[in-house]
Amino acid sequence: MVDRACAIAGALALPASDVAEALAAGARNREAPQAARDLSLERLLDRYPTAPESIAVAREGMRDATGRARLLAACVAGNDEGDEILRAMALSSRSGVLLLCEALLRWWGPEAEATLLRLLEQDLGRHDAPPVFEALGRLGTLEAVAPLRAAAERGAWFVAETAIAAIQARHGGAGGRLALVTEAEEEGRLAIASDAPAGALSKEPVR
């Protein structure tokens, strides 16, 4: 129903402020089912995170909302309570891997990488592993490369290699900096980028 109303509003080219106000009213409607309130809150914060109503509604709704709606509300709230909710969601295994990864990417706290690396040690299903690899690719340090390579050897090689490449592009390869060698047989060796352009990776091990 909420998505249908948004589609109608888009077709009628209603002002964004009117749509945001309607979604905010839906999120605040205590007589509506929780699922409907959550969906209104999620759509409001996804589409209009900077609307005047959004911060206030996020702060009101983040205590009662569930799932992704609560995650977005905690992010948009921009206060200490929101940060604590986001941190708790990011570090709670009950949140589920997909929601956990989204929370970690938004929260970006010091425990983010460690939490993801602990997940890599578990026997993740084929649907849960890719978001963990992607999250590590976006926030991981060089410490994550070896665990990712080990995970790649267990079968999820393409997504893990993509994450490794993203980490190395972010942390290695600049002139005079160290970059991990990517060849499996040279795992753990180091190479120096010398004449390569800035941002390029050296893949030849130092003999």
C-alpha positions as CSV (number, residue, x, y, z in Angstrom):
1,M,0.0,0.0,0.0
2,V,2.8,2.4,0.9
3,D,4.7,1.6,-2.3
4,R,1.5,2.0,-4.4
5,A,0.9,5.4,-2.8
6,C,4.5,6.5,-3.6
7,A,4.1,5.3,-7.2
8,I,0.8,7.3,-7.5
9,A,2.5,10.4,-6.0
10,G,5.4,10.0,-8.5
11,A,2.9,9.7,-11.4
12,L,1.1,12.8,-10.3
13,A,4.4,14.7,-9.9
14,L,3.5,15.7,-6.4
15,P,6.0,18.0,-4.6
16,A,8.6,16.0,-2.7
17,S,7.7,17.9,0.5
18,D,4.1,16.6,0.2
19,V,5.2,13.0,-0.3
20,A,7.7,13.3,2.6
21,E,4.9,14.7,4.9
22,A,2.6,11.8,4.0
23,L,5.3,9.2,4.6
24,A,6.1,10.8,8.0
25,A,2.4,10.7,8.9
26,G,2.3,7.0,8.0
27,A,5.4,6.3,10.1
28,R,3.8,8.2,13.1
29,N,0.4,6.5,12.8
30,R,0.1,4.4,16.0
31,E,-3.1,2.8,14.8
32,A,-1.4,1.3,11.7
33,P,0.3,-2.1,11.9
34,Q,4.0,-2.0,12.8
35,A,4.9,-3.4,9.4
36,A,3.1,-0.5,7.6
37,R,4.8,2.0,9.9
38,D,8.2,0.5,9.3
39,L,7.7,0.6,5.5
40,S,6.6,4.3,5.6
41,L,9.6,5.1,7.8
42,E,12.0,3.2,5.5
43,R,10.6,4.8,2.3
44,L,10.8,8.3,3.9
45,L,14.4,7.9,5.0
46,D,15.5,6.1,1.8
47,R,14.1,8.8,-0.4
48,Y,14.1,12.0,1.7
49,P,16.8,11.6,4.3
50,T,17.3,15.4,4.5
51,A,13.7,16.4,4.6
52,P,12.7,18.5,7.6
53,E,10.5,15.8,8.9
54,S,13.0,13.0,8.5
55,I,15.3,13.6,11.5
56,A,12.5,14.1,13.9
57,V,10.6,11.0,12.7
58,A,13.8,9.0,12.7
59,R,14.5,9.9,16.3
60,E,10.9,9.1,17.3
61,G,10.7,5.8,15.4
62,M,14.1,4.2,15.9
63,R,13.1,2.7,19.3
64,D,10.0,0.9,17.9
65,A,11.0,0.3,14.3
66,T,12.4,-3.1,13.2
67,G,14.8,-4.4,10.6
68,R,16.0,-2.0,8.0
69,A,13.7,0.8,9.0
70,R,15.4,0.8,12.4
71,L,18.8,0.8,10.8
72,L,18.0,3.8,8.6
73,A,16.3,5.7,11.5
74,A,19.4,5.2,13.6
75,C,21.6,6.5,10.8
76,V,19.5,9.5,10.0
77,A,18.9,10.4,13.7
78,G,22.5,11.7,14.0
79,N,22.6,11.6,17.8
80,D,24.2,9.4,20.5
81,E,21.2,7.2,20.9
82,G,21.1,6.5,17.2
83,D,24.8,5.6,17.2
84,E,24.2,3.2,20.1
85,I,21.3,1.5,18.3
86,L,23.3,1.3,15.1
87,R,26.3,-0.1,17.0
88,A,24.1,-2.7,18.7
89,M,22.6,-3.8,15.4
90,A,26.0,-4.0,13.7
91,L,27.4,-6.3,16.4
92,S,24.3,-8.4,17.0
93,S,24.2,-11.8,15.2
94,R,20.4,-11.7,15.5
95,S,20.3,-8.9,12.9
96,G,21.2,-11.3,10.2
97,V,24.2,-11.1,7.9
98,L,22.7,-8.8,5.2
99,L,21.5,-6.3,7.8
100,L,24.7,-6.6,9.8
101,C,26.8,-5.7,6.7
102,E,24.7,-2.7,5.9
103,A,24.9,-1.5,9.5
104,L,28.6,-2.0,9.6
105,L,29.1,-0.1,6.3
106,R,27.0,2.8,7.6
107,W,28.4,2.8,11.1
108,W,32.1,2.3,10.2
109,G,33.2,1.8,13.8
110,P,36.5,0.3,15.0
111,E,34.9,-3.1,15.5
112,A,33.5,-3.3,12.0
113,E,36.4,-5.1,10.3
114,A,36.9,-7.5,13.3
115,T,33.2,-8.4,13.3
116,L,33.3,-9.2,9.5
117,L,36.5,-11.2,9.9
118,R,34.8,-13.3,12.7
119,L,31.9,-13.9,10.3
120,L,34.4,-15.2,7.7
121,E,35.4,-17.9,10.1
122,Q,31.9,-19.3,10.1
123,D,30.4,-21.5,7.5
124,L,28.4,-18.9,5.7
125,G,25.8,-19.9,3.2
126,R,26.1,-18.9,-0.5
127,H,23.6,-16.0,0.0
128,D,25.3,-14.7,3.2
129,A,29.0,-14.8,2.1
130,P,28.9,-12.2,-0.8
131,P,27.7,-9.3,1.4
132,V,30.4,-10.0,4.0
133,F,33.1,-10.0,1.2
134,E,31.7,-6.8,-0.3
135,A,31.6,-5.1,3.1
136,L,35.2,-6.1,3.7
137,G,36.2,-4.8,0.3
138,R,34.7,-1.4,1.2
139,L,36.0,-1.0,4.7
140,G,38.7,-3.7,5.2
141,T,42.4,-3.1,5.7
142,L,45.3,-5.2,4.5
143,E,44.7,-7.4,7.5
144,A,41.6,-8.8,5.8
145,V,43.5,-10.0,2.7
146,A,44.7,-13.3,4.0
147,P,41.3,-14.3,5.5
148,L,39.6,-13.3,2.3
149,R,42.1,-15.4,0.3
150,A,41.4,-18.4,2.6
151,A,37.7,-17.9,2.1
152,A,38.3,-17.7,-1.7
153,E,39.9,-21.1,-1.6
154,R,36.7,-22.5,0.0
155,G,34.9,-21.7,-3.2
156,A,33.7,-18.1,-3.2
157,W,36.8,-17.0,-5.2
158,F,35.3,-14.4,-7.5
159,V,33.6,-12.2,-4.9
160,A,36.5,-12.6,-2.5
161,E,39.1,-11.7,-5.2
162,T,37.0,-8.6,-6.0
163,A,37.1,-7.6,-2.3
164,I,40.9,-8.2,-2.2
165,A,41.4,-6.0,-5.3
166,A,39.4,-3.2,-3.7
167,I,41.4,-3.3,-0.5
168,Q,44.7,-3.4,-2.3
169,A,43.7,-0.6,-4.6
170,R,42.8,1.5,-1.5
171,H,45.8,0.7,0.7
172,G,48.7,-0.4,-1.6
173,G,50.4,0.3,-4.8
174,A,51.3,4.0,-4.4
175,G,55.0,4.9,-4.9
176,G,57.1,3.5,-2.1
177,R,54.2,1.8,-0.3
178,L,53.9,-1.9,0.3
179,A,51.4,-4.0,-1.6
180,L,50.5,-7.7,-0.9
181,V,51.3,-10.0,-3.8
182,T,48.1,-11.5,-5.2
183,E,49.4,-14.7,-6.6
184,A,48.3,-17.6,-4.5
185,E,51.7,-19.3,-4.5
186,E,53.4,-16.1,-3.3
187,E,50.9,-15.5,-0.5
188,G,52.4,-13.5,2.3
189,R,55.2,-12.0,0.2
190,L,55.5,-8.3,-0.3
191,A,56.2,-6.2,-3.4
192,I,57.2,-2.6,-3.9
193,A,55.5,-0.4,-6.4
194,S,58.3,1.6,-8.1
195,D,57.7,2.9,-11.6
196,A,54.0,2.0,-11.6
197,P,51.5,4.9,-11.8
198,A,50.0,6.0,-8.6
199,G,47.3,3.6,-7.4
200,A,48.7,0.7,-9.5
201,L,49.6,-2.6,-7.9
202,S,52.8,-4.5,-8.3
203,K,52.1,-8.2,-8.6
204,E,55.7,-9.4,-9.0
205,P,57.2,-10.7,-5.7
206,V,60.6,-9.3,-4.6
207,R,63.1,-12.1,-5.0
